[in-house]
Amino acid sequence: MAWLIEQRAANGTWQSTQATVLSLRALLAATGKPMGADRERTIEITVDGKTVHTVRIPKEQADVVQQVDLSEYVEGRRRLVALRSVTDANCGYQVVLRYNVPATDDVGPSPLAIDVKYDRTELRTTDFLTATATMRNRTDSALPMVMLDLPIPAGFAVESESFQRLVAGGQIAKFQITPRQVIVYLTALEVGQPLKFSYRLRAMQSVEVTIPAAAAYEYYDPQKRAESRVARIVVKDAS
């Protein structure tokens, strides 16, 4: 049972639906009832020896998962996190660490090149952020059916009129807006004729966000792919 619990993923499952169902069945069959259901349990969470949170589990809620966010206590440097059962009762627990590593600027050689620049790095809510995308074909022949994935950062809404004008002007074939990106379809990307256009994003809420890389690739050969650099944007409340 200990080995089975150790295989659990960070999101609390066992990678697939079937594995999760079978694992839960095995745990239920082995325990017969939730661990420690006969009494209340108390667990102290300490960071560098200082108690930062106490978890109390009533006996009637022994099978309820409680989640504690320790982000504010572990930022900045190495920390020692410890859990101690005050009531000396068995309990199951899991510690999950999440972090972000900024993308590197070295994206390697590619037959395509894409660059997205933003006109500012700081703005206020209701302001517009203008993005300028530039695509280049580095090969010696036209590339058919090129796709662009342009990110929509969290807290922003894209102005669809910008892309409607591009379709009307023949610069792009069509576009599709999803919650996280704008997918742009090009009939072809010619040699020596970079495609450059601008579009606008409206800041809807105060946020500090890293805008993911934009991507360009061939529809029928996605391995021919290029990505832009990420960007950091800060939006402050207009009031």
MIDOSE-1310 file (N, C-alpha, C; in nm, 2 decimals, decimal comma, always signed):
residues 239
mawl	+0,08/-0,12/+0,00/+0,00/+0,00/+0,00/+0,09/+0,13/+0,00; +0,20/+0,12/+0,08/+0,29/+0,24/+0,08/+0,35/+0,26/-0,06; +0,39/+0,16/-0,13/+0,44/+0,17/-0,26/+0,34/+0,23/-0,36; +0,21/+0,19/-0,35/+0,10/+0,23/-0,43/+0,08/+0,38/-0,41
ieqr	+0,08/+0,43/-0,29/+0,06/+0,57/-0,25/+0,18/+0,65/-0,31; +0,30/+0,60/-0,31/+0,42/+0,67/-0,36/+0,41/+0,70/-0,51; +0,34/+0,61/-0,58/+0,33/+0,63/-0,72/+0,23/+0,73/-0,77; +0,15/+0,79/-0,67/+0,05/+0,89/-0,70/+0,11/+1,01/-0,76
aang	+0,05/+1,07/-0,86/+0,10/+1,19/-0,93/+0,07/+1,31/-0,84; +0,13/+1,43/-0,88/+0,12/+1,55/-0,81/-0,03/+1,60/-0,80; -0,11/+1,56/-0,90/-0,25/+1,60/-0,90/-0,34/+1,51/-0,82; -0,28/+1,41/-0,76/-0,36/+1,31/-0,68/-0,41/+1,19/-0,75
twqs	-0,38/+1,18/-0,88/-0,42/+1,06/-0,95/-0,31/+0,97/-0,98; -0,34/+0,86/-1,05/-0,23/+0,76/-1,09/-0,22/+0,76/-1,24; -0,20/+0,87/-1,30/-0,17/+0,89/-1,44/-0,28/+0,87/-1,54; -0,36/+0,76/-1,52/-0,47/+0,73/-1,61/-0,60/+0,70/-1,53
tqat	-0,71/+0,71/-1,59/-0,84/+0,68/-1,52/-0,84/+0,54/-1,47; -0,80/+0,44/-1,55/-0,81/+0,30/-1,51/-0,72/+0,28/-1,39; -0,59/+0,33/-1,40/-0,50/+0,31/-1,29/-0,55/+0,38/-1,16; -0,61/+0,50/-1,17/-0,67/+0,57/-1,06/-0,78/+0,49/-0,99
vlsl	-0,87/+0,44/-1,07/-0,98/+0,36/-1,02/-0,93/+0,23/-0,95; -0,84/+0,16/-1,01/-0,79/+0,04/-0,95/-0,71/+0,06/-0,82; -0,63/+0,17/-0,82/-0,56/+0,21/-0,70/-0,65/+0,24/-0,59; -0,75/+0,32/-0,61/-0,84/+0,36/-0,51/-0,92/+0,23/-0,46
rall	-0,95/+0,14/-0,54/-1,02/+0,02/-0,50/-0,93/-0,06/-0,41; -0,80/-0,07/-0,45/-0,70/-0,14/-0,37/-0,69/-0,08/-0,23; -0,68/+0,05/-0,22/-0,66/+0,12/-0,10/-0,78/+0,10/-0,01; -0,90/+0,11/-0,07/-1,02/+0,09/+0,01/-1,03/-0,05/+0,06
aatg	-1,00/-0,15/-0,02/-1,00/-0,29/+0,02/-0,90/-0,32/+0,13; -0,79/-0,25/+0,13/-0,69/-0,28/+0,22/-0,72/-0,22/+0,36; -0,77/-0,10/+0,36/-0,80/-0,03/+0,49/-0,93/-0,07/+0,55; -1,03/-0,09/+0,46/-1,17/-0,12/+0,52/-1,24/+0,00/+0,56
kpmg	-1,17/+0,10/+0,61/-1,23/+0,23/+0,66/-1,12/+0,33/+0,65; -1,16/+0,46/+0,65/-1,06/+0,57/+0,65/-0,96/+0,56/+0,77; -0,83/+0,58/+0,75/-0,74/+0,57/+0,86/-0,76/+0,67/+0,96; -0,76/+0,63/+1,09/-0,77/+0,72/+1,20/-0,91/+0,77/+1,22
adre	-1,01/+0,69/+1,17/-1,15/+0,74/+1,18/-1,21/+0,73/+1,32; -1,13/+0,67/+1,41/-1,18/+0,66/+1,55/-1,15/+0,78/+1,64; -1,07/+0,87/+1,59/-1,04/+0,99/+1,67/-1,00/+1,11/+1,58; -1,00/+1,23/+1,64/-0,95/+1,35/+1,57/-0,80/+1,34/+1,56
rtie	-0,75/+1,40/+1,45/-0,61/+1,41/+1,43/-0,57/+1,55/+1,42; -0,45/+1,58/+1,46/-0,39/+1,72/+1,45/-0,25/+1,71/+1,39; -0,22/+1,78/+1,28/-0,09/+1,78/+1,22/-0,04/+1,92/+1,22; +0,08/+1,94/+1,26/+0,15/+2,07/+1,26/+0,25/+2,08/+1,14
itvd	+0,24/+2,19/+1,07/+0,33/+2,21/+0,95/+0,43/+2,32/+0,99; +0,56/+2,29/+0,99/+0,66/+2,39/+1,03/+0,75/+2,42/+0,91; +0,80/+2,54/+0,90/+0,89/+2,59/+0,80/+1,01/+2,64/+0,88; +1,13/+2,58/+0,86/+1,25/+2,62/+0,93/+1,23/+2,62/+1,08
gktv	+1,15/+2,52/+1,13/+1,13/+2,50/+1,27/+1,02/+2,58/+1,33; +0,95/+2,67/+1,25/+0,85/+2,76/+1,30/+0,71/+2,70/+1,25; +0,62/+2,68/+1,34/+0,48/+2,64/+1,30/+0,41/+2,75/+1,22; +0,37/+2,71/+1,10/+0,30/+2,81/+1,01/+0,16/+2,77/+0,99
htvr	+0,12/+2,64/+1,02/-0,02/+2,60/+1,00/-0,04/+2,47/+1,07; -0,17/+2,46/+1,13/-0,21/+2,35/+1,20/-0,33/+2,29/+1,13; -0,33/+2,16/+1,10/-0,44/+2,10/+1,03/-0,51/+2,01/+1,13; -0,64/+2,03/+1,15/-0,72/+1,95/+1,24/-0,82/+1,87/+1,16
ipke	-0,82/+1,74/+1,18/-0,91/+1,65/+1,10/-1,00/+1,58/+1,20; -1,13/+1,62/+1,20/-1,23/+1,55/+1,28/-1,25/+1,41/+1,24; -1,28/+1,32/+1,33/-1,29/+1,18/+1,30/-1,40/+1,15/+1,19; -1,50/+1,24/+1,19/-1,60/+1,22/+1,09/-1,56/+1,27/+0,95
qadv	-1,44/+1,34/+0,94/-1,39/+1,39/+0,81/-1,26/+1,33/+0,78; -1,23/+1,21/+0,83/-1,10/+1,15/+0,81/-1,07/+1,12/+0,66; -1,18/+1,11/+0,58/-1,16/+1,07/+0,44/-1,16/+1,20/+0,35; -1,16/+1,32/+0,41/-1,17/+1,44/+0,33/-1,03/+1,50/+0,32
vqqv	-0,99/+1,53/+0,19/-0,85/+1,58/+0,16/-0,85/+1,73/+0,20; -0,75/+1,77/+0,27/-0,73/+1,92/+0,30/-0,61/+1,96/+0,23; -0,62/+2,08/+0,17/-0,50/+2,13/+0,09/-0,45/+2,26/+0,15; -0,32/+2,27/+0,17/-0,26/+2,38/+0,24/-0,16/+2,44/+0,14
dlse	-0,17/+2,57/+0,12/-0,07/+2,64/+0,03/+0,03/+2,71/+0,11; +0,16/+2,67/+0,09/+0,27/+2,72/+0,17/+0,36/+2,82/+0,09; +0,31/+2,87/-0,02/+0,39/+2,95/-0,11/+0,45/+3,07/-0,04; +0,37/+3,14/+0,04/+0,42/+3,26/+0,11/+0,53/+3,23/+0,21
yveg	+0,55/+3,11/+0,25/+0,65/+3,08/+0,35/+0,78/+3,02/+0,29; +0,78/+2,98/+0,16/+0,89/+2,91/+0,10/+0,96/+2,99/-0,01; +0,92/+3,11/-0,04/+0,98/+3,19/-0,15/+1,11/+3,24/-0,11; +1,20/+3,26/-0,21/+1,32/+3,33/-0,19/+1,45/+3,25/-0,16
rrrl	+1,44/+3,14/-0,08/+1,56/+3,07/-0,05/+1,52/+2,93/-0,01; +1,62/+2,84/+0,02/+1,60/+2,71/+0,06/+1,53/+2,70/+0,20; +1,42/+2,62/+0,21/+1,35/+2,61/+0,33/+1,34/+2,46/+0,37; +1,32/+2,44/+0,50/+1,30/+2,30/+0,55/+1,15/+2,29/+0,60
valr	+1,07/+2,22/+0,53/+0,93/+2,20/+0,56/+0,91/+2,06/+0,63; +0,84/+2,06/+0,74/+0,82/+1,94/+0,82/+0,68/+1,93/+0,86; +0,63/+1,80/+0,86/+0,50/+1,77/+0,91/+0,51/+1,68/+1,03; +0,43/+1,72/+1,14/+0,44/+1,64/+1,26/+0,30/+1,61/+1,31
svtd	+0,27/+1,48/+1,34/+0,14/+1,45/+1,39/+0,14/+1,46/+1,54; +0,06/+1,56/+1,59/+0,05/+1,59/+1,73/-0,02/+1,48/+1,81; -0,12/+1,42/+1,74/-0,20/+1,32/+1,81/-0,14/+1,18/+1,79; -0,03/+1,17/+1,72/+0,04/+1,04/+1,70/-0,05/+0,94/+1,63
ancg	-0,13/+0,98/+1,53/-0,21/+0,90/+1,45/-0,16/+0,89/+1,31; -0,18/+0,78/+1,25/-0,14/+0,76/+1,11/-0,22/+0,85/+1,02; -0,15/+0,90/+0,92/-0,22/+0,98/+0,82/-0,14/+0,98/+0,69; -0,22/+1,00/+0,58/-0,15/+1,01/+0,45/-0,13/+1,15/+0,41
yqvv	-0,02/+1,18/+0,34/+0,00/+1,32/+0,30/+0,09/+1,32/+0,18; +0,09/+1,44/+0,11/+0,16/+1,46/-0,01/+0,21/+1,60/-0,02; +0,34/+1,62/-0,05/+0,39/+1,75/-0,07/+0,43/+1,77/-0,22; +0,37/+1,88/-0,27/+0,39/+1,91/-0,42/+0,46/+2,04/-0,43
lryn	+0,56/+2,04/-0,52/+0,63/+2,17/-0,55/+0,61/+2,21/-0,69; +0,57/+2,33/-0,71/+0,56/+2,39/-0,84/+0,65/+2,51/-0,86; +0,71/+2,52/-0,98/+0,80/+2,63/-1,01/+0,80/+2,65/-1,15; +0,86/+2,77/-1,19/+0,86/+2,81/-1,33/+1,01/+2,84/-1,37
vpat	+1,05/+2,79/-1,48/+1,18/+2,82/-1,54/+1,16/+2,90/-1,67; +1,20/+3,02/-1,67/+1,18/+3,11/-1,79/+1,24/+3,04/-1,91; +1,18/+3,05/-2,03/+1,23/+2,99/-2,15/+1,36/+3,06/-2,19; +1,44/+2,98/-2,26/+1,57/+3,04/-2,30/+1,55/+3,11/-2,44
ddvg	+1,64/+3,20/-2,47/+1,63/+3,27/-2,60/+1,68/+3,18/-2,72; +1,75/+3,07/-2,69/+1,81/+2,99/-2,79/+1,70/+2,88/-2,83; +1,64/+2,91/-2,94/+1,53/+2,82/-2,99/+1,59/+2,72/-3,10; +1,71/+2,74/-3,14/+1,77/+2,65/-3,24/+1,73/+2,69/-3,38
pspl	+1,80/+2,62/-3,48/+1,78/+2,65/-3,62/+1,64/+2,60/-3,66; +1,58/+2,68/-3,76/+1,45/+2,64/-3,81/+1,42/+2,71/-3,94; +1,35/+2,64/-4,03/+1,32/+2,70/-4,16/+1,23/+2,82/-4,15; +1,17/+2,84/-4,03/+1,08/+2,95/-4,00/+1,14/+3,04/-3,89
aidv	+1,10/+3,16/-3,89/+1,13/+3,25/-3,78/+1,01/+3,33/-3,75; +0,99/+3,35/-3,62/+0,88/+3,43/-3,57/+0,93/+3,52/-3,45; +0,88/+3,65/-3,46/+0,92/+3,74/-3,35/+0,79/+3,82/-3,32; +0,76/+3,83/-3,19/+0,65/+3,91/-3,14/+0,70/+4,01/-3,04
kydr	+0,67/+4,14/-3,07/+0,71/+4,25/-2,98/+0,59/+4,32/-2,93; +0,60/+4,36/-2,81/+0,49/+4,43/-2,74/+0,53/+4,58/-2,72; +0,44/+4,67/-2,74/+0,47/+4,81/-2,74/+0,50/+4,87/-2,60; +0,47/+4,79/-2,49/+0,51/+4,83/-2,36/+0,51/+4,71/-2,27
telr	+0,57/+4,73/-2,15/+0,58/+4,62/-2,05/+0,49/+4,66/-1,93; +0,44/+4,78/-1,91/+0,36/+4,82/-1,80/+0,24/+4,90/-1,86; +0,12/+4,87/-1,81/+0,00/+4,94/-1,85/-0,10/+4,93/-1,74; -0,22/+4,99/-1,76/-0,33/+4,99/-1,66/-0,45/+4,91/-1,72
ttdf	-0,54/+4,87/-1,63/-0,66/+4,80/-1,68/-0,73/+4,89/-1,77; -0,80/+4,83/-1,87/-0,87/+4,89/-1,98/-0,78/+4,95/-2,09; -0,64/+4,96/-2,07/-0,55/+5,00/-2,17/-0,54/+4,89/-2,27; -0,49/+4,93/-2,39/-0,46/+4,83/-2,50/-0,31/+4,81/-2,51
ltat	-0,28/+4,68/-2,53/-0,14/+4,64/-2,55/-0,13/+4,60/-2,70; -0,04/+4,67/-2,77/-0,02/+4,64/-2,91/+0,09/+4,54/-2,94; +0,06/+4,43/-3,00/+0,16/+4,33/-3,04/+0,19/+4,33/-3,19; +0,32/+4,32/-3,22/+0,36/+4,32/-3,36/+0,43/+4,19/-3,39
atmr	+0,37/+4,11/-3,48/+0,43/+3,98/-3,51/+0,49/+3,99/-3,65; +0,61/+3,92/-3,66/+0,69/+3,92/-3,78/+0,73/+3,77/-3,81; +0,69/+3,72/-3,93/+0,73/+3,59/-3,97/+0,82/+3,59/-4,09; +0,91/+3,50/-4,09/+1,00/+3,49/-4,21/+1,02/+3,35/-4,25
nrtd	+1,03/+3,33/-4,38/+1,06/+3,20/-4,44/+1,21/+3,19/-4,47; +1,28/+3,10/-4,40/+1,43/+3,10/-4,42/+1,47/+3,00/-4,53; +1,38/+2,93/-4,59/+1,41/+2,84/-4,70/+1,42/+2,90/-4,83; +1,45/+2,82/-4,94/+1,46/+2,88/-5,07/+1,34/+2,86/-5,16
salp	+1,22/+2,82/-5,09/+1,10/+2,80/-5,16/+0,98/+2,84/-5,07; +0,87/+2,86/-5,13/+0,75/+2,90/-5,05/+0,71/+2,79/-4,96; +0,66/+2,82/-4,84/+0,62/+2,72/-4,74/+0,46/+2,72/-4,74; +0,40/+2,61/-4,78/+0,25/+2,61/-4,78/+0,19/+2,59/-4,65
mvml	+0,07/+2,64/-4,63/-0,01/+2,62/-4,51/+0,07/+2,64/-4,38; +0,11/+2,76/-4,36/+0,18/+2,79/-4,24/+0,08/+2,84/-4,13; +0,10/+2,79/-4,01/+0,01/+2,82/-3,90/+0,08/+2,91/-3,79; +0,01/+3,00/-3,73/+0,06/+3,08/-3,62/-0,02/+3,06/-3,50
dlpi	+0,04/+3,04/-3,39/-0,03/+3,04/-3,26/+0,02/+3,16/-3,18; -0,07/+3,26/-3,16/-0,04/+3,38/-3,09/-0,10/+3,38/-2,96; -0,02/+3,38/-2,85/-0,08/+3,37/-2,71/-0,17/+3,49/-2,67; -0,27/+3,45/-2,60/-0,35/+3,55/-2,53/-0,32/+3,55/-2,38
pagf	-0,24/+3,64/-2,33/-0,20/+3,63/-2,19/-0,32/+3,63/-2,09; -0,30/+3,57/-1,97/-0,40/+3,57/-1,87/-0,44/+3,72/-1,83; -0,57/+3,75/-1,82/-0,61/+3,88/-1,78/-0,63/+3,97/-1,90; -0,61/+3,92/-2,02/-0,63/+4,00/-2,14/-0,74/+3,95/-2,23
aves	-0,79/+4,03/-2,32/-0,89/+3,99/-2,42/-0,84/+4,04/-2,55; -0,84/+3,96/-2,66/-0,79/+4,00/-2,79/-0,90/+4,08/-2,86; -0,86/+4,18/-2,94/-0,94/+4,26/-3,03/-0,96/+4,18/-3,16; -1,07/+4,12/-3,18/-1,09/+4,04/-3,31/-1,09/+4,13/-3,43
esfq	-1,12/+4,26/-3,42/-1,12/+4,34/-3,54/-0,99/+4,35/-3,61; -0,88/+4,34/-3,53/-0,75/+4,35/-3,58/-0,73/+4,24/-3,69; -0,78/+4,12/-3,65/-0,76/+4,00/-3,74/-0,86/+4,00/-3,86; -0,98/+4,06/-3,83/-1,08/+4,07/-3,94/-1,02/+4,16/-4,05
rlva	-0,95/+4,26/-4,01/-0,89/+4,35/-4,11/-0,78/+4,28/-4,19; -0,71/+4,19/-4,12/-0,60/+4,12/-4,19/-0,66/+4,02/-4,29; -0,77/+3,96/-4,26/-0,84/+3,87/-4,36/-0,89/+3,95/-4,47; -0,96/+4,07/-4,45/-1,01/+4,15/-4,55/-0,90/+4,20/-4,65
ggqi	-0,78/+4,23/-4,59/-0,67/+4,28/-4,67/-0,59/+4,17/-4,73; -0,62/+4,04/-4,71/-0,56/+3,93/-4,78/-0,42/+3,90/-4,72; -0,39/+3,95/-4,60/-0,26/+3,92/-4,54/-0,26/+3,78/-4,47; -0,38/+3,74/-4,42/-0,40/+3,61/-4,37/-0,52/+3,54/-4,43
akfq	-0,53/+3,41/-4,43/-0,64/+3,34/-4,49/-0,76/+3,34/-4,39; -0,74/+3,30/-4,27/-0,85/+3,31/-4,17/-0,78/+3,30/-4,03; -0,87/+3,31/-3,93/-0,82/+3,30/-3,79/-0,92/+3,24/-3,70; -0,88/+3,19/-3,59/-0,97/+3,13/-3,49/-0,92/+3,18/-3,35
itpr	-1,01/+3,23/-3,27/-0,98/+3,27/-3,13/-1,03/+3,17/-3,03; -0,93/+3,12/-2,95/-0,96/+3,03/-2,84/-0,94/+3,10/-2,71; -0,97/+3,04/-2,59/-0,95/+3,11/-2,47/-0,80/+3,15/-2,44; -0,71/+3,08/-2,50/-0,57/+3,10/-2,47/-0,48/+3,15/-2,58
qviv	-0,54/+3,14/-2,71/-0,45/+3,18/-2,82/-0,54/+3,22/-2,94; -0,47/+3,29/-3,03/-0,53/+3,31/-3,16/-0,46/+3,23/-3,27; -0,53/+3,14/-3,34/-0,47/+3,05/-3,44/-0,49/+3,12/-3,57; -0,38/+3,15/-3,64/-0,38/+3,22/-3,77/-0,34/+3,12/-3,88
ylta	-0,42/+3,12/-3,99/-0,39/+3,04/-4,10/-0,34/+3,12/-4,22; -0,23/+3,07/-4,27/-0,17/+3,14/-4,39/-0,17/+3,04/-4,51; -0,21/+3,08/-4,62/-0,21/+3,00/-4,74/-0,07/+2,96/-4,78; +0,03/+3,05/-4,77/+0,17/+3,02/-4,79/+0,25/+3,14/-4,74
levg	+0,38/+3,11/-4,71/+0,47/+3,21/-4,66/+0,58/+3,21/-4,77; +0,59/+3,33/-4,84/+0,69/+3,34/-4,95/+0,83/+3,36/-4,90; +0,92/+3,33/-4,99/+1,06/+3,36/-4,96/+1,09/+3,51/-4,98; +1,17/+3,56/-4,88/+1,21/+3,70/-4,90/+1,10/+3,80/-4,88
qplk	+0,98/+3,76/-4,83/+0,87/+3,85/-4,81/+0,82/+3,83/-4,67; +0,88/+3,89/-4,57/+0,84/+3,87/-4,43/+0,69/+3,92/-4,41; +0,62/+3,84/-4,34/+0,48/+3,88/-4,30/+0,48/+3,96/-4,17; +0,43/+4,08/-4,17/+0,44/+4,16/-4,05/+0,30/+4,22/-4,03
fsyr	+0,24/+4,21/-3,91/+0,12/+4,27/-3,88/+0,11/+4,30/-3,73; +0,01/+4,38/-3,69/-0,01/+4,42/-3,55/-0,15/+4,38/-3,51; -0,17/+4,36/-3,38/-0,30/+4,33/-3,33/-0,30/+4,38/-3,18; -0,42/+4,40/-3,13/-0,43/+4,46/-3,00/-0,49/+4,37/-2,89
lram	-0,45/+4,38/-2,77/-0,50/+4,30/-2,66/-0,54/+4,40/-2,55; -0,66/+4,38/-2,49/-0,71/+4,47/-2,39/-0,69/+4,42/-2,25; -0,63/+4,50/-2,16/-0,61/+4,45/-2,02/-0,74/+4,46/-1,95; -0,78/+4,34/-1,90/-0,91/+4,33/-1,83/-0,90/+4,34/-1,67
qsve	-0,78/+4,31/-1,62/-0,76/+4,31/-1,48/-0,61/+4,33/-1,44; -0,59/+4,37/-1,32/-0,45/+4,39/-1,28/-0,38/+4,25/-1,26; -0,26/+4,24/-1,32/-0,20/+4,11/-1,32/-0,05/+4,13/-1,36; +0,03/+4,04/-1,31/+0,17/+4,04/-1,35/+0,19/+3,90/-1,41
vtip	+0,22/+3,90/-1,55/+0,21/+3,77/-1,62/+0,33/+3,76/-1,72; +0,37/+3,64/-1,74/+0,46/+3,60/-1,84/+0,39/+3,56/-1,96; +0,40/+3,63/-2,07/+0,33/+3,59/-2,20/+0,41/+3,48/-2,26; +0,35/+3,36/-2,29/+0,42/+3,25/-2,35/+0,47/+3,29/-2,49
aaaa	+0,55/+3,20/-2,54/+0,61/+3,22/-2,68/+0,50/+3,20/-2,78; +0,51/+3,28/-2,89/+0,42/+3,25/-3,01/+0,50/+3,14/-3,09; +0,42/+3,07/-3,17/+0,48/+2,96/-3,25/+0,43/+2,97/-3,40; +0,52/+2,94/-3,49/+0,49/+2,93/-3,63/+0,53/+2,79/-3,68
yeyy	+0,45/+2,72/-3,76/+0,48/+2,59/-3,80/+0,40/+2,56/-3,93; +0,45/+2,46/-4,00/+0,38/+2,41/-4,12/+0,27/+2,32/-4,08; +0,15/+2,33/-4,14/+0,04/+2,25/-4,10/+0,06/+2,10/-4,13; +0,12/+2,07/-4,24/+0,15/+1,93/-4,28/+0,28/+1,88/-4,23
dpqk	+0,36/+1,96/-4,18/+0,49/+1,92/-4,12/+0,52/+2,00/-4,00; +0,46/+1,97/-3,88/+0,47/+2,05/-3,76/+0,61/+2,06/-3,70; +0,70/+1,96/-3,75/+0,84/+1,97/-3,70/+0,91/+2,09/-3,75; +0,86/+2,14/-3,86/+0,92/+2,27/-3,91/+0,85/+2,38/-3,82
raes	+0,92/+2,42/-3,71/+0,85/+2,50/-3,61/+0,95/+2,60/-3,56; +0,90/+2,72/-3,53/+0,98/+2,82/-3,46/+0,90/+2,89/-3,35; +0,97/+2,94/-3,25/+0,90/+3,01/-3,14/+0,97/+3,14/-3,11; +0,89/+3,23/-3,06/+0,94/+3,36/-3,03/+0,99/+3,36/-2,88
rvar	+1,03/+3,48/-2,84/+1,07/+3,49/-2,70/+0,95/+3,52/-2,61; +0,96/+3,48/-2,48/+0,85/+3,51/-2,39/+0,87/+3,66/-2,35; +0,76/+3,72/-2,29/+0,76/+3,86/-2,25/+0,70/+3,87/-2,11; +0,74/+3,96/-2,03/+0,68/+3,99/-1,90/+0,61/+4,12/-1,90
ivvk	+0,48/+4,11/-1,86/+0,39/+4,23/-1,87/+0,33/+4,25/-1,73; +0,32/+4,38/-1,68/+0,26/+4,41/-1,56/+0,15/+4,51/-1,58; +0,03/+4,47/-1,53/-0,09/+4,55/-1,55/-0,13/+4,60/-1,41; -0,15/+4,73/-1,39/-0,19/+4,79/-1,26/-0,33/+4,84/-1,27
das	-0,40/+4,84/-1,16/-0,54/+4,89/-1,15/-0,55/+5,03/-1,19; -0,64/+5,06/-1,28/-0,66/+5,20/-1,33/-0,70/+5,30/-1,22; -0,76/+5,25/-1,12/-0,80/+5,34/-1,01/-0,69/+5,38/-0,92
